[in-house]
Amino acid sequence: MTRYLLALLLLTGFAATAAAQALPQFEVASIHPSDAVPPAVTAGVRFTDQQARFVFLSLKDYIGIAYDVRIHQIVGPDWLGNTRFDITAKIPDGQKMDQLQPMLRALLEERFKLRTHRDSREFPVYGLEVAPGESKLVKLPEEAPTEGAVTITSTSGPGGVVVDLGQGASLSMGNNRFEAKKVTMTMLADTLARFVDRPVVDMTTLDGRYNIAFELAPEDFQAMMIRSAVAAGVNLPAQALRVLDVTSAAAVPDALKNAGLQLESKRAPLDVLVIDAVERTPTGN
């Protein structure tokens, strides 16, 4: 269960595109509660010129995609992270891919009666920075983006989690190892925030894509998985939560230095999306 939730969380930070001013509508859309989680599962989002399909995302995940905010920037009831739906929607002919965010936003506002407002609040954060000394980071050659359908999938099971982010980018967790391929520093910061005790903000000023990998002690790896489940709003037994009491959140920052990066404790204002009203059950399809 924890490994699957980790895969799901990694998906939602990278599925969104630039938001538009207008709120175009899907031609038709169906929303259904997601099935129970099997022992091993492949989940994801797929966009074509004709259809958008989302599988087993929480309402909080959908809000993050629709409003272009990260999970830790959403202020609302805890159940938003526990209530999961599948959405299949038909994209109107001629509608461009960059209209998917506002179309999803319009759908949530209509079916879930979602109402929000923006605010700014100061939080303790980690700043993702380049570690002092000779840089171990190697910028990858630029590649032209591929055309056609956009697919982002995650596969999870007893062996760990693998997330395909499209355009050759991927993330994997397994065997006490974290590995990211062809990711931007913003992608990496968003991912690391799932495993530590506060948001992570990219302060590297690095552009382009990189390969990042580091090893962890088994107990630190276990704590990362538990912390990611907590971030998803999963109710864990007290025995699992006690692991966090005896495991330092500094394990990830220390391991990250081996990859040429570091996390520095700071305070910073962050934009947040405050949920003013939302229904648990969507109106009929």
N, C-alpha and C positions, 0 to 999 in steps of 0.2 A: 504493500500500500504506500509506504513512504517513498519508495523508488519511483512509483508511478506518478505521485504528486510532484516529485522533483522534475520529472520529464515535462509534465503539464505546465509547471511554472516557467520553465525555460522557454517554452513556446510563446507565451503571451507577451514577453517583452519585445519580440521582434516581428510580430505579424502585422503591425500597423504601418500605414503609409502617411504622407503629409495630409493634414486635415484641410478641408475646403470651407469656404465661408457659408455656402448654401447647405441645405439639408435635403438632398435628393432622396428618393424612396426606392426600396426594392420593389420590383413588380409584384412579387408575391413571396411570402416567407412563412415557414412553419417552425414552431418552437416546441420541443418535447423534452420532458425530463430524461436525463441520461440513464442508461442501464447501469447496473452494479459493475464494479471493477473486477475483471477476471484476473487470474494469477499473472498472466503476461498479456500485454496489450500494445497495440500501435494506435496512437492518437495524433490528431493534428488539424490543420486548417488547409483548405485548398481553394484557390480562386482561379476561375477561368473567365473568359469573356462573357459566359452565359450564367455562371452559377458561383455562389459562395457557400462553402460547407464548413461548419465548425463542429467538432466532436468532443464531448465531455469537458467543456470549459465551465468554470464557475461564473456566476453572475458578476462577481468582482473582476474576473478575467475579462469578460466582455466589456465591462465599463472601462477597464484600463486600455483596451484596444480602441474602443470607440472615441474616447476622449484624449488619447495619446498621453496617458500618465502611467507611472509604475504603480505596482501594488501598494507600496508603502506610502504613496501620495494620495490614496483614497481613504477618506474619513467617513465611516458609516457603520451600520450594525454588523456584528460578527458573522451572522448567518450568510452574508454576501459571499463569503469564501467557501461555504459548505453546500450551497444549492447549485446544482450543475444541470446544464441543458445542452441539447444538440440543436443546432440551427441549420436549416437548409433554405437558401434564398435565391430567387431568380433575379439576375442583374438585367436591367432594361437594355434593349438593343442600343448600341452606340455609346453606352456609359463607360467612362474611362476607369481604369483601376484605382486612380487616386481619389475616387468618389466613394470607396468602400467604407472608410471611416465614418463620414457623415451619414451614409445610408444606415450603418449599424447603429449610430447614435439616434437617428430618427426612429428606428425600430424599437430600441430600448425605451425611449420616451413614450412611444405609443402603447406598446404592449405591457410594459412594467410600470407605467405612469411615473417614470423616473424624472426627478427634478434635482438639480445640482446648482452649486455656485462655487466660484474659485476663491481661494484665499492664499495667504502666505504665512508660514509658521517656521520658527527656528527649531532645528533639531540637532542633536549630536549626530555626526556623520563620520564616515571614513573617507578621506581623500585618496583616490588612487593616483599614485605618483611613480615616476621612474626612480628606482633605487640609486643611491650614490655609487660612484665607481664606474668602471668600464661597463658600458651597456651590453646586455646579453640579448637585447631585442633586435630582431632582423625584420625589417619591413618587407612584405611580400610584393612581388611584381603586380602591377595593376592589371586587372582583367576586365574586358568589356562585359556588361551584364547580359545574361541570356534572355531571350524573348519567350513569350508564351505563358502557360499557366504557372502560377506561383503556388508551390506546395511546401509546407513546413510540417514535418512529422516527428514523432517521438516513439521509440520502441523501448519498452521496459520489461524486465523479468528478473529472475533470480540472479542473473549475471551482472546486472547493472542497468544503466540508462544510456541511450544514444539518441541525440537530437539532431536531425537534419534541418538546418536553418535556410537551406536554399543557397544558390550561388556558390556552392562549394564550402560554405561555412558549416561547422558542426561543433557539438559539445558532447562530452562523454564523462560519465562517472562510474568507476568500477575498480575493484581490486586496490582500493586505497589510493587511487590516482585520479586527478582532475586533468582533463585535456581539452583544450579549445583550439580549433583550426580555422584559419582565415576569418578571425573575428576582429572587429574594431574595438578600440578601448572602451567606447560607450557600451557595446555589447558585453564586454568583460565585466565592467563595473556593475551593470544591471544584474548579471548572473551572480557575481560574488555577494551581492546584497541579500541573496536568498540564504546564504550560509553563515552570516555573521549577525551580530546583535544590533545593527543599525544600518541605515542607508549608505550606499557607496556612490560617490560622485567622481566622475572622471576629471582629473586635474593634470593629466599627463601632457596635454597640448599636442599629442601625437595623432597624426591622421593615418589613413591606410589600414591595412589588415595584417594580423600577426598570428603566429602559432604560439600558444602558451600552454605549458604543462608543469605540474608539480606533484610530488608524492606527499602523503600524509600518514601519520601513525594510525593504526586501526581504530583506536579510541577517538581520535580527532575526526576521522572519516565518519564514524558512527554519529558523532555529535553534529556534524554538518548535515547529515541526512535528517536527523531529528529536528534541527533548527529550521530546515526548509519546510518540514511538515507543519511546524508551529506557524511559520509565516503564511502558510496556506489556510490557516484556520482549522486545522485538523485537531480533534479532541484526542489526545494521547493519554495513555495510562500514566499514573504518577511515577512508576518505575522508569519509564522512558524519560520523563522530564527531569528526574534526578540526575541523569547523565550530564545535563547542562550545568548543574550545580557544581560538578567536580571537574568539568572540562573547560579550559579557557578559550574564549572567543578569539584570543590572539594566535591560535594555532594556524589559522588560514593566513593572516598577515606574515607570520614567520616563514611559513612554507612558500609563500608567494615571492619572497626575496630571492629564492633560488632561481626564479624565472626572470629576475631583473626588475621587479616591481615592488612596491610597498604600499601599505595602507596606514595613513596617519590620522589620528583622532583629531577632529575639529568640530566646530559648531558652524552651521550655515543655514540661511533661510531657504526653504524649499516651497515651491508652489504645491498646493494641495487641492483636491477636488472634494468638496463636502457634499455628502448625500443628504438632501433635504427631505425627500420623499421617495419611496420605492415600494412596489408590491412584491410579495413572495411568489405569486402565481401570475403568469402572463395572461392577458385576455385571449379569447379563442382565436384559432388559426382560420 
